[in-house]
Amino acid sequence: MTVHVLQARSLPLKTPGQILQSQVRIVLLPLKKQKFKSKIRNGENPQYMESFVLHKINPEDVHGLGLRIRIYGCERMRRQRLLGEAAVRFASLNLELENGLWLQLAPRQHHQPSLQLPKLELTHSITGLLASPSSITTVGLPGVGSIAGGEACSLARSDSASSCCSARSAPELLLGLQYNSTTGHLSVEVIKGTHFRKLSPTKAPDTYVKLSLISSLGMEMGRCKSTTRRAQSNPLYKELFIFQVALFQLSEVTLMVSVWWRRSVKRNEMVGWFSLGQSPSGREEERHWQELCERQGEQVQRWHVLQDS
């Protein structure tokens, strides 16, 4: 079973003006033998965008299991403050489908028996990040966002994505952008790459894509990373990532996209990059963002040539 932790919103600040750092912790109930921690993220509305795999889940026992989800504020001197917690019973979910949920965080429940998990009402479920092509169960948080279930766009539409791959041998990346002004969700789909030529003489490269959303003041608003595609010169990613962007911010943010070659466990090298939004790296990137703003609610796909690092 795969659990995707997407985002949180409206996390409480201890003092006004502070920069909140938070971490999500997940425990499989009732035995508490499988535990997971997210990376530490900044902000009151952090984007976690991480996946955790629960191993050896017996289908016969799954309805007696659940998750406890806690968010901690990480302070100086390694001190941590519990911001809130939530619990999910698997019996409340249709595990044959992907579930996307927002969970309301509550103070710690000191006397709650482990097996008596609270019932969950699936009222504010949302769809979003497609983390893998297989069927998965996703549980989000509180704000802590939830994902899974967004259908990846068909590559058959790439003909209309103004591809110029055949005319050039430079590395390129097919990117899909969509903005929903109602939810404030900026959806970025990393679809596929091409001409990622052999970076070593023996095999095609292992590559992954990094996304970073930058505000007009140069502050990072969110970042995420695709999974690694191994030994592929024309890798197929088909992964969807969601950023929270207000409508008035859409023309003020910059989306940085970079492709990385994983040479070894500790050594990565940039294949190339491009940027869209307020500070585009070229005419094609400027045009893609303009189409995103004009065609809200509709995904716009374009190929982008990677600039040398």
Phi and psi restraints in degrees (value plus and minus 20) as a CYANA .aco file:
   2 THR   PHI    -130.7   -90.7
   2 THR   PSI     111.2   151.2
   3 VAL   PHI    -134.3   -94.3
   3 VAL   PSI     104.8   144.8
   4 HIS   PHI    -127.2   -87.2
   4 HIS   PSI     105.2   145.2
   5 VAL   PHI    -122.5   -82.5
   5 VAL   PSI      95.6   135.6
   6 LEU   PHI    -116.0   -76.0
   6 LEU   PSI     -83.5   -43.5
   7 GLN   PHI    -178.7  -138.7
   7 GLN   PSI     145.7   185.7
   8 ALA   PHI    -146.5  -106.5
   8 ALA   PSI     141.3   181.3
   9 ARG   PHI    -162.1  -122.1
   9 ARG   PSI     128.9   168.9
  10 SER   PHI      38.6    78.6
  10 SER   PSI      21.6    61.6
  11 LEU   PHI     -89.9   -49.9
  11 LEU   PSI     121.1   161.1
  12 PRO   PHI     -96.6   -56.6
  12 PRO   PSI     117.5   157.5
  13 LEU   PHI    -108.8   -68.8
  13 LEU   PSI     121.5   161.5
  14 LYS   PHI     -93.6   -53.6
  14 LYS   PSI     -61.4   -21.4
  15 THR   PHI    -155.8  -115.8
  15 THR   PSI     123.2   163.2
  16 PRO   PHI     -79.6   -39.6
  16 PRO   PSI     119.5   159.5
  17 GLY   PHI      67.3   107.3
  17 GLY   PSI     -27.3    12.7
  18 GLN   PHI     -96.4   -56.4
  18 GLN   PSI     137.2   177.2
  19 ILE   PHI    -114.8   -74.8
  19 ILE   PSI      90.8   130.8
  20 LEU   PHI     -99.1   -59.1
  20 LEU   PSI     111.2   151.2
  21 GLN   PHI    -136.6   -96.6
  21 GLN   PSI     112.3   152.3
  22 SER   PHI    -156.1  -116.1
  22 SER   PSI     139.3   179.3
  23 GLN   PHI    -161.6  -121.6
  23 GLN   PSI     118.5   158.5
  24 VAL   PHI    -117.9   -77.9
  24 VAL   PSI     116.5   156.5
  25 ARG   PHI    -145.8  -105.8
  25 ARG   PSI     111.7   151.7
  26 ILE   PHI    -140.3  -100.3
  26 ILE   PSI     116.2   156.2
  27 VAL   PHI    -150.7  -110.7
  27 VAL   PSI     114.5   154.5
  28 LEU   PHI    -102.6   -62.6
  28 LEU   PSI     102.6   142.6
  29 LEU   PHI    -119.8   -79.8
  29 LEU   PSI     132.2   172.2
  30 PRO   PHI    -114.7   -74.7
  30 PRO   PSI     -31.6     8.4
  31 LEU   PHI     -98.5   -58.5
  31 LEU   PSI     -42.2    -2.2
  32 LYS   PHI      41.0    81.0
  32 LYS   PSI      10.4    50.4
  33 LYS   PHI    -111.0   -71.0
  33 LYS   PSI     -40.1    -0.1
  34 GLN   PHI    -129.6   -89.6
  34 GLN   PSI      96.3   136.3
  35 LYS   PHI    -149.5  -109.5
  35 LYS   PSI     124.7   164.7
  36 PHE   PHI    -160.2  -120.2
  36 PHE   PSI     130.8   170.8
  37 LYS   PHI    -149.6  -109.6
  37 LYS   PSI     120.5   160.5
  38 SER   PHI    -105.3   -65.3
  38 SER   PSI     151.4   191.4
  39 LYS   PHI     -92.9   -52.9
  39 LYS   PSI     137.8   177.8
  40 ILE   PHI     -98.0   -58.0
  40 ILE   PSI     109.9   149.9
  41 ARG   PHI    -141.5  -101.5
  41 ARG   PSI     136.1   176.1
  42 ASN   PHI    -119.7   -79.7
  42 ASN   PSI     131.1   171.1
  43 GLY   PHI      85.1   125.1
  43 GLY   PSI     143.3   183.3
  44 GLU   PHI     -98.1   -58.1
  44 GLU   PSI     -39.3     0.7
  45 ASN   PHI    -147.3  -107.3
  45 ASN   PSI      43.4    83.4
  46 PRO   PHI     -91.2   -51.2
  46 PRO   PSI     129.4   169.4
  47 GLN   PHI    -123.4   -83.4
  47 GLN   PSI      94.1   134.1
  48 TYR   PHI    -110.4   -70.4
  48 TYR   PSI     -70.9   -30.9
  49 MET   PHI      31.4    71.4
  49 MET   PSI      35.1    75.1
  50 GLU   PHI    -149.3  -109.3
  50 GLU   PSI     133.8   173.8
  51 SER   PHI    -142.9  -102.9
  51 SER   PSI     123.3   163.3
  52 PHE   PHI    -152.5  -112.5
  52 PHE   PSI     118.8   158.8
  53 VAL   PHI    -127.6   -87.6
  53 VAL   PSI     103.9   143.9
  54 LEU   PHI    -111.0   -71.0
  54 LEU   PSI     101.8   141.8
  55 HIS   PHI    -114.1   -74.1
  55 HIS   PSI     134.2   174.2
  56 LYS   PHI      33.9    73.9
  56 LYS   PSI      30.4    70.4
  57 ILE   PHI    -109.9   -69.9
  57 ILE   PSI      91.5   131.5
  58 ASN   PHI     -96.5   -56.5
  58 ASN   PSI     104.3   144.3
  59 PRO   PHI     -75.5   -35.5
  59 PRO   PSI     -49.9    -9.9
  60 GLU   PHI     -93.7   -53.7
  60 GLU   PSI     -42.6    -2.6
  61 ASP   PHI    -124.5   -84.5
  61 ASP   PSI     -27.4    12.6
  62 VAL   PHI     -81.5   -41.5
  62 VAL   PSI     -53.2   -13.2
  63 HIS   PHI     -93.0   -53.0
  63 HIS   PSI     -30.6     9.4
  64 GLY   PHI    -115.7   -75.7
  64 GLY   PSI     -15.1    24.9
  65 LEU   PHI    -127.8   -87.8
  65 LEU   PSI     151.1   191.1
  66 GLY   PHI    -189.1  -149.1
  66 GLY   PSI    -197.0  -157.0
  67 LEU   PHI    -143.2  -103.2
  67 LEU   PSI     122.0   162.0
  68 ARG   PHI    -130.0   -90.0
  68 ARG   PSI     108.3   148.3
  69 ILE   PHI    -139.8   -99.8
  69 ILE   PSI     104.1   144.1
  70 ARG   PHI    -146.0  -106.0
  70 ARG   PSI     126.4   166.4
  71 ILE   PHI    -137.1   -97.1
  71 ILE   PSI     108.7   148.7
  72 TYR   PHI    -132.8   -92.8
  72 TYR   PSI     120.0   160.0
  73 GLY   PHI    -106.9   -66.9
  73 GLY   PSI     109.0   149.0
  74 CYS   PHI    -118.6   -78.6
  74 CYS   PSI      96.1   136.1
  75 GLU   PHI    -130.1   -90.1
  75 GLU   PSI    -194.6  -154.6
  76 ARG   PHI     -87.1   -47.1
  76 ARG   PSI     139.8   179.8
  77 MET   PHI      37.7    77.7
  77 MET   PSI      12.4    52.4
  78 ARG   PHI      43.9    83.9
  78 ARG   PSI      -2.8    37.2
  79 ARG   PHI     -97.9   -57.9
  79 ARG   PSI     124.2   164.2
  80 GLN   PHI    -151.3  -111.3
  80 GLN   PSI     122.2   162.2
  81 ARG   PHI    -144.8  -104.8
  81 ARG   PSI     105.2   145.2
  82 LEU   PHI     -90.7   -50.7
  82 LEU   PSI     100.7   140.7
  83 LEU   PHI    -108.1   -68.1
  83 LEU   PSI     -46.5    -6.5
  84 GLY   PHI     142.7   182.7
  84 GLY   PSI     148.9   188.9
  85 GLU   PHI    -164.6  -124.6
  85 GLU   PSI     142.8   182.8
  86 ALA   PHI    -168.6  -128.6
  86 ALA   PSI     141.8   181.8
  87 ALA   PHI    -156.4  -116.4
  87 ALA   PSI     129.2   169.2
  88 VAL   PHI    -151.5  -111.5
  88 VAL   PSI     109.9   149.9
  89 ARG   PHI    -113.0   -73.0
  89 ARG   PSI     110.0   150.0
  90 PHE   PHI     -85.4   -45.4
  90 PHE   PSI     -44.5    -4.5
  91 ALA   PHI     -85.2   -45.2
  91 ALA   PSI     -39.2     0.8
  92 SER   PHI    -104.9   -64.9
  92 SER   PSI     -26.3    13.7
  93 LEU   PHI    -132.3   -92.3
  93 LEU   PSI     132.9   172.9
  94 ASN   PHI    -110.3   -70.3
  94 ASN   PSI      78.2   118.2
  95 LEU   PHI     -95.4   -55.4
  95 LEU   PSI     -23.0    17.0
  96 GLU   PHI    -101.3   -61.3
  96 GLU   PSI     -30.2     9.8
  97 LEU   PHI    -137.8   -97.8
  97 LEU   PSI     145.1   185.1
  98 GLU   PHI    -102.0   -62.0
  98 GLU   PSI     112.3   152.3
  99 ASN   PHI    -131.7   -91.7
  99 ASN   PSI     106.9   146.9
 100 GLY   PHI    -135.6   -95.6
 100 GLY   PSI     101.3   141.3
 101 LEU   PHI    -154.9  -114.9
 101 LEU   PSI     125.5   165.5
 102 TRP   PHI    -123.3   -83.3
 102 TRP   PSI     111.5   151.5
 103 LEU   PHI    -135.6   -95.6
 103 LEU   PSI     114.4   154.4
 104 GLN   PHI     -99.7   -59.7
 104 GLN   PSI     105.0   145.0
 105 LEU   PHI     -99.0   -59.0
 105 LEU   PSI     123.0   163.0
 106 ALA   PHI    -151.6  -111.6
 106 ALA   PSI     143.0   183.0
 107 PRO   PHI     -79.4   -39.4
 107 PRO   PSI     141.5   181.5
 108 ARG   PHI     -76.5   -36.5
 108 ARG   PSI     114.7   154.7
 109 GLN   PHI    -116.1   -76.1
 109 GLN   PSI      76.5   116.5
 110 HIS   PHI     -88.9   -48.9
 110 HIS   PSI     -54.0   -14.0
 111 HIS   PHI    -132.6   -92.6
 111 HIS   PSI       3.3    43.3
 112 GLN   PHI    -105.5   -65.5
 112 GLN   PSI      98.8   138.8
 113 PRO   PHI     -79.4   -39.4
 113 PRO   PSI     124.4   164.4
 114 SER   PHI     -81.8   -41.8
 114 SER   PSI     -56.6   -16.6
 115 LEU   PHI    -103.1   -63.1
 115 LEU   PSI     -34.5     5.5
 116 GLN   PHI    -118.6   -78.6
 116 GLN   PSI      54.6    94.6
 117 LEU   PHI     -97.4   -57.4
 117 LEU   PSI     124.3   164.3
 118 PRO   PHI     -86.4   -46.4
 118 PRO   PSI     130.7   170.7
 119 LYS   PHI     -92.4   -52.4
 119 LYS   PSI     129.2   169.2
 120 LEU   PHI    -135.9   -95.9
 120 LEU   PSI     107.0   147.0
 121 GLU   PHI    -118.4   -78.4
 121 GLU   PSI     101.8   141.8
 122 LEU   PHI    -104.2   -64.2
 122 LEU   PSI      54.3    94.3
 123 THR   PHI    -118.3   -78.3
 123 THR   PSI     -61.3   -21.3
 124 HIS   PHI    -130.9   -90.9
 124 HIS   PSI      22.9    62.9
 125 SER   PHI     -92.9   -52.9
 125 SER   PSI     124.9   164.9
 126 ILE   PHI    -151.1  -111.1
 126 ILE   PSI     141.5   181.5
 127 THR   PHI    -132.0   -92.0
 127 THR   PSI     137.2   177.2
 128 GLY   PHI    -192.1  -152.1
 128 GLY   PSI    -127.9   -87.9
 129 LEU   PHI     -87.1   -47.1
 129 LEU   PSI     107.5   147.5
 130 LEU   PHI    -114.4   -74.4
 130 LEU   PSI      88.3   128.3
 131 ALA   PHI    -111.7   -71.7
 131 ALA   PSI     -46.0    -6.0
 132 SER   PHI    -177.9  -137.9
 132 SER   PSI     138.9   178.9
 133 PRO   PHI     -95.0   -55.0
 133 PRO   PSI     -31.8     8.2
 134 SER   PHI    -106.4   -66.4
 134 SER   PSI     147.2   187.2
 135 SER   PHI     -93.3   -53.3
 135 SER   PSI     109.6   149.6
 136 ILE   PHI    -158.0  -118.0
 136 ILE   PSI     137.3   177.3
 137 THR   PHI    -126.1   -86.1
 137 THR   PSI     108.8   148.8
 138 THR   PHI    -144.1  -104.1
 138 THR   PSI     117.8   157.8
 139 VAL   PHI    -147.2  -107.2
 139 VAL   PSI     105.7   145.7
 140 GLY   PHI    -125.4   -85.4
 140 GLY   PSI    -196.5  -156.5
 141 LEU   PHI    -145.6  -105.6
 141 LEU   PSI    -187.9  -147.9
 142 PRO   PHI     -74.3   -34.3
 142 PRO   PSI    -195.5  -155.5
 143 GLY   PHI     -40.5    -0.5
 143 GLY   PSI     -44.2    -4.2
 144 VAL   PHI     -99.3   -59.3
 144 VAL   PSI      92.1   132.1
 145 GLY   PHI     -79.3   -39.3
 145 GLY   PSI     151.5   191.5
 146 SER   PHI    -162.0  -122.0
 146 SER   PSI     139.5   179.5
 147 ILE   PHI    -167.8  -127.8
 147 ILE   PSI    -188.6  -148.6
 148 ALA   PHI      80.1   120.1
 148 ALA   PSI     125.4   165.4
 149 GLY   PHI      87.2   127.2
 149 GLY   PSI     -31.4     8.6
 150 GLY   PHI     -89.8   -49.8
 150 GLY   PSI     103.4   143.4
 151 GLU   PHI     -87.7   -47.7
 151 GLU   PSI     108.1   148.1
 152 ALA   PHI     -89.7   -49.7
 152 ALA   PSI     124.4   164.4
 153 CYS   PHI     -92.9   -52.9
 153 CYS   PSI     124.2   164.2
 154 SER   PHI     -88.7   -48.7
 154 SER   PSI     118.5   158.5
 155 LEU   PHI     -91.6   -51.6
 155 LEU   PSI     -30.5     9.5
 156 ALA   PHI     -84.8   -44.8
 156 ALA   PSI     -41.1    -1.1
 157 ARG   PHI    -102.6   -62.6
 157 ARG   PSI     -23.3    16.7
 158 SER   PHI     -86.7   -46.7
 158 SER   PSI     -35.9     4.1
 159 ASP   PHI     -82.1   -42.1
 159 ASP   PSI     -50.5   -10.5
 160 SER   PHI    -112.2   -72.2
 160 SER   PSI     -11.7    28.3
 161 ALA   PHI    -112.0   -72.0
 161 ALA   PSI       1.7    41.7
 162 SER   PHI      31.3    71.3
 162 SER   PSI      26.7    66.7
 163 SER   PHI     -92.4   -52.4
 163 SER   PSI     119.0   159.0
 164 CYS   PHI    -144.7  -104.7
 164 CYS   PSI       8.1    48.1
 165 CYS   PHI     -80.7   -40.7
 165 CYS   PSI     -61.5   -21.5
 166 SER   PHI     -87.0   -47.0
 166 SER   PSI     -42.6    -2.6
 167 ALA   PHI    -107.3   -67.3
 167 ALA   PSI     -35.8     4.2
 168 ARG   PHI    -154.9  -114.9
 168 ARG   PSI     138.1   178.1
 169 SER   PHI    -129.7   -89.7
 169 SER   PSI     -11.3    28.7
 170 ALA   PHI     -91.3   -51.3
 170 ALA   PSI     129.1   169.1
 171 PRO   PHI     -80.6   -40.6
 171 PRO   PSI     114.9   154.9
 172 GLU   PHI    -155.3  -115.3
 172 GLU   PSI     137.9   177.9
 173 LEU   PHI    -152.4  -112.4
 173 LEU   PSI     111.4   151.4
 174 LEU   PHI    -110.9   -70.9
 174 LEU   PSI     100.7   140.7
 175 LEU   PHI    -142.4  -102.4
 175 LEU   PSI     117.8   157.8
 176 GLY   PHI    -133.5   -93.5
 176 GLY   PSI     110.7   150.7
 177 LEU   PHI    -141.5  -101.5
 177 LEU   PSI     121.3   161.3
 178 GLN   PHI    -170.7  -130.7
 178 GLN   PSI     119.8   159.8
 179 TYR   PHI    -148.2  -108.2
 179 TYR   PSI     112.7   152.7
 180 ASN   PHI    -130.3   -90.3
 180 ASN   PSI      88.2   128.2
 181 SER   PHI     -89.7   -49.7
 181 SER   PSI     -41.6    -1.6
 182 THR   PHI     -91.6   -51.6
 182 THR   PSI     -66.1   -26.1
 183 THR   PHI    -113.7   -73.7
 183 THR   PSI     -36.8     3.2
 184 GLY   PHI      54.6    94.6
 184 GLY   PSI       1.5    41.5
 185 HIS   PHI    -111.4   -71.4
 185 HIS   PSI     101.4   141.4
 186 LEU   PHI    -117.5   -77.5
 186 LEU   PSI      90.4   130.4
 187 SER   PHI    -117.3   -77.3
 187 SER   PSI     106.0   146.0
 188 VAL   PHI    -139.7   -99.7
 188 VAL   PSI      95.4   135.4
 189 GLU   PHI    -125.2   -85.2
 189 GLU   PSI      99.8   139.8
 190 VAL   PHI    -107.9   -67.9
 190 VAL   PSI      89.9   129.9
 191 ILE   PHI    -115.7   -75.7
 191 ILE   PSI     -83.7   -43.7
 192 LYS   PHI    -178.8  -138.8
 192 LYS   PSI     141.8   181.8
 193 GLY   PHI    -138.7   -98.7
 193 GLY   PSI     144.2   184.2
 194 THR   PHI    -167.6  -127.6
 194 THR   PSI     133.2   173.2
 195 HIS   PHI      39.9    79.9
 195 HIS   PSI      12.5    52.5
 196 PHE   PHI     -99.0   -59.0
 196 PHE   PSI      58.5    98.5
 197 ARG   PHI     -81.8   -41.8
 197 ARG   PSI     143.5   183.5
 198 LYS   PHI     -77.9   -37.9
 198 LYS   PSI      99.8   139.8
 199 LEU   PHI    -113.1   -73.1
 199 LEU   PSI     -26.3    13.7
 200 SER   PHI    -153.8  -113.8
 200 SER   PSI     136.3   176.3
 201 PRO   PHI     -92.1   -52.1
 201 PRO   PSI     -31.6     8.4
 202 THR   PHI    -120.4   -80.4
 202 THR   PSI     -50.3   -10.3
 203 LYS   PHI    -177.0  -137.0
 203 LYS   PSI     146.4   186.4
 204 ALA   PHI     -88.9   -48.9
 204 ALA   PSI     138.1   178.1
 205 PRO   PHI     -98.5   -58.5
 205 PRO   PSI     134.4   174.4
 206 ASP   PHI    -111.7   -71.7
 206 ASP   PSI      97.7   137.7
 207 THR   PHI    -148.9  -108.9
 207 THR   PSI     136.1   176.1
 208 TYR   PHI    -165.5  -125.5
 208 TYR   PSI     144.5   184.5
 209 VAL   PHI    -136.7   -96.7
 209 VAL   PSI     115.8   155.8
 210 LYS   PHI    -129.8   -89.8
 210 LYS   PSI     118.9   158.9
 211 LEU   PHI    -141.5  -101.5
 211 LEU   PSI     118.8   158.8
 212 SER   PHI    -162.0  -122.0
 212 SER   PSI     108.0   148.0
 213 LEU   PHI    -123.0   -83.0
 213 LEU   PSI     103.6   143.6
 214 ILE   PHI    -135.1   -95.1
 214 ILE   PSI     115.1   155.1
 215 SER   PHI     -98.9   -58.9
 215 SER   PSI     153.1   193.1
 216 SER   PHI     -86.4   -46.4
 216 SER   PSI     -38.3     1.7
 217 LEU   PHI    -113.2   -73.2
 217 LEU   PSI     -16.8    23.2
 218 GLY   PHI      66.7   106.7
 218 GLY   PSI     -10.6    29.4
 219 MET   PHI    -108.3   -68.3
 219 MET   PSI     119.7   159.7
 220 GLU   PHI     -97.4   -57.4
 220 GLU   PSI     101.7   141.7
 221 MET   PHI    -113.6   -73.6
 221 MET   PSI     -39.4     0.6
 222 GLY   PHI     158.1   198.1
 222 GLY   PSI     135.2   175.2
 223 ARG   PHI    -171.8  -131.8
 223 ARG   PSI     136.0   176.0
 224 CYS   PHI    -179.1  -139.1
 224 CYS   PSI     150.5   190.5
 225 LYS   PHI    -164.9  -124.9
 225 LYS   PSI     120.2   160.2
 226 SER   PHI     -99.2   -59.2
 226 SER   PSI     150.1   190.1
 227 THR   PHI     -95.5   -55.5
 227 THR   PSI     141.5   181.5
 228 THR   PHI    -103.4   -63.4
 228 THR   PSI     110.9   150.9
 229 ARG   PHI    -120.0   -80.0
 229 ARG   PSI     101.9   141.9
 230 ARG   PHI    -116.3   -76.3
 230 ARG   PSI     114.6   154.6
 231 ALA   PHI      33.2    73.2
 231 ALA   PSI      30.2    70.2
 232 GLN   PHI    -152.6  -112.6
 232 GLN   PSI     104.2   144.2
 233 SER   PHI    -100.9   -60.9
 233 SER   PSI     -43.6    -3.6
 234 ASN   PHI    -147.2  -107.2
 234 ASN   PSI      50.0    90.0
 235 PRO   PHI     -89.5   -49.5
 235 PRO   PSI     123.6   163.6
 236 LEU   PHI    -125.0   -85.0
 236 LEU   PSI      95.4   135.4
 237 TYR   PHI    -116.9   -76.9
 237 TYR   PSI     -79.0   -39.0
 238 LYS   PHI      30.0    70.0
 238 LYS   PSI      36.1    76.1
 239 GLU   PHI    -143.0  -103.0
 239 GLU   PSI     119.7   159.7
 240 LEU   PHI    -134.4   -94.4
 240 LEU   PSI     113.7   153.7
 241 PHE   PHI    -146.7  -106.7
 241 PHE   PSI     126.2   166.2
 242 ILE   PHI    -141.9  -101.9
 242 ILE   PSI     109.5   149.5
 243 PHE   PHI    -134.8   -94.8
 243 PHE   PSI     125.7   165.7
 244 GLN   PHI    -112.2   -72.2
 244 GLN   PSI      94.3   134.3
 245 VAL   PHI    -157.3  -117.3
 245 VAL   PSI     103.6   143.6
 246 ALA   PHI     -89.1   -49.1
 246 ALA   PSI     133.9   173.9
 247 LEU   PHI     -78.8   -38.8
 247 LEU   PSI     -60.1   -20.1
 248 PHE   PHI     -90.5   -50.5
 248 PHE   PSI     -37.5     2.5
 249 GLN   PHI    -108.4   -68.4
 249 GLN   PSI     -32.4     7.6
 250 LEU   PHI     -79.3   -39.3
 250 LEU   PSI     -55.8   -15.8
 251 SER   PHI    -107.4   -67.4
 251 SER   PSI     -21.5    18.5
 252 GLU   PHI    -130.2   -90.2
 252 GLU   PSI     -25.0    15.0
 253 VAL   PHI    -123.0   -83.0
 253 VAL   PSI     138.7   178.7
 254 THR   PHI    -142.8  -102.8
 254 THR   PSI     109.6   149.6
 255 LEU   PHI    -121.3   -81.3
 255 LEU   PSI      95.9   135.9
 256 MET   PHI    -115.5   -75.5
 256 MET   PSI     109.0   149.0
 257 VAL   PHI    -142.6  -102.6
 257 VAL   PSI     107.5   147.5
 258 SER   PHI    -158.2  -118.2
 258 SER   PSI     125.4   165.4
 259 VAL   PHI    -130.5   -90.5
 259 VAL   PSI     114.3   154.3
 260 TRP   PHI    -142.4  -102.4
 260 TRP   PSI     122.8   162.8
 261 TRP   PHI    -119.6   -79.6
 261 TRP   PSI      99.2   139.2
 262 ARG   PHI    -106.6   -66.6
 262 ARG   PSI      77.2   117.2
 263 ARG   PHI     -97.5   -57.5
 263 ARG   PSI     -57.1   -17.1
 264 SER   PHI    -176.3  -136.3
 264 SER   PSI    -197.0  -157.0
 265 VAL   PHI     -80.5   -40.5
 265 VAL   PSI     -57.8   -17.8
 266 LYS   PHI    -131.1   -91.1
 266 LYS   PSI     -14.8    25.2
 267 ARG   PHI    -152.2  -112.2
 267 ARG   PSI      99.0   139.0
 268 ASN   PHI    -144.6  -104.6
 268 ASN   PSI     127.4   167.4
 269 GLU   PHI    -153.8  -113.8
 269 GLU   PSI     114.7   154.7
 270 MET   PHI     -93.3   -53.3
 270 MET   PSI     110.3   150.3
 271 VAL   PHI    -101.1   -61.1
 271 VAL   PSI     -61.2   -21.2
 272 GLY   PHI     154.0   194.0
 272 GLY   PSI     158.7   198.7
 273 TRP   PHI    -174.7  -134.7
 273 TRP   PSI     147.4   187.4
 274 PHE   PHI    -178.8  -138.8
 274 PHE   PSI     145.9   185.9
 275 SER   PHI    -157.0  -117.0
 275 SER   PSI     128.9   168.9
 276 LEU   PHI    -150.7  -110.7
 276 LEU   PSI     143.8   183.8
 277 GLY   PHI      82.2   122.2
 277 GLY   PSI    -155.4  -115.4
 278 GLN   PHI     -83.2   -43.2
 278 GLN   PSI     -56.4   -16.4
 279 SER   PHI    -141.4  -101.4
 279 SER   PSI      56.5    96.5
 280 PRO   PHI     -93.6   -53.6
 280 PRO   PSI     131.0   171.0
 281 SER   PHI    -107.2   -67.2
 281 SER   PSI     -28.5    11.5
 282 GLY   PHI    -191.1  -151.1
 282 GLY   PSI     159.3   199.3
 283 ARG   PHI     -84.1   -44.1
 283 ARG   PSI     -61.0   -21.0
 284 GLU   PHI     -83.3   -43.3
 284 GLU   PSI     -59.3   -19.3
 285 GLU   PHI     -90.0   -50.0
 285 GLU   PSI     -58.9   -18.9
 286 GLU   PHI     -83.5   -43.5
 286 GLU   PSI     -61.3   -21.3
 287 ARG   PHI     -87.7   -47.7
 287 ARG   PSI     -57.9   -17.9
 288 HIS   PHI     -83.6   -43.6
 288 HIS   PSI     -63.6   -23.6
 289 TRP   PHI     -88.7   -48.7
 289 TRP   PSI     -56.3   -16.3
 290 GLN   PHI     -83.6   -43.6
 290 GLN   PSI     -61.2   -21.2
 291 GLU   PHI     -85.5   -45.5
 291 GLU   PSI     -57.0   -17.0
 292 LEU   PHI     -78.1   -38.1
 292 LEU   PSI     -65.7   -25.7
 293 CYS   PHI     -89.1   -49.1
 293 CYS   PSI     -53.7   -13.7
 294 GLU   PHI     -99.9   -59.9
 294 GLU   PSI     -49.8    -9.8
 295 ARG   PHI    -134.7   -94.7
 295 ARG   PSI      36.7    76.7
 296 GLN   PHI     -84.1   -44.1
 296 GLN   PSI     118.9   158.9
 297 GLY   PHI      69.6   109.6
 297 GLY   PSI     -26.9    13.1
 298 GLU   PHI    -142.5  -102.5
 298 GLU   PSI     115.5   155.5
 299 GLN   PHI     -96.9   -56.9
 299 GLN   PSI     115.6   155.6
 300 VAL   PHI    -137.6   -97.6
 300 VAL   PSI     103.5   143.5
 301 GLN   PHI    -129.6   -89.6
 301 GLN   PSI     120.4   160.4
 302 ARG   PHI    -170.4  -130.4
 302 ARG   PSI     130.0   170.0
 303 TRP   PHI    -104.9   -64.9
 303 TRP   PSI     123.7   163.7
 304 HIS   PHI    -150.6  -110.6
 304 HIS   PSI     111.2   151.2
 305 VAL   PHI     -97.6   -57.6
 305 VAL   PSI     112.0   152.0
 306 LEU   PHI     -98.2   -58.2
 306 LEU   PSI     109.9   149.9
 307 GLN   PHI    -103.7   -63.7
 307 GLN   PSI     127.2   167.2
 308 ASP   PHI     -82.8   -42.8
 308 ASP   PSI     122.8   162.8
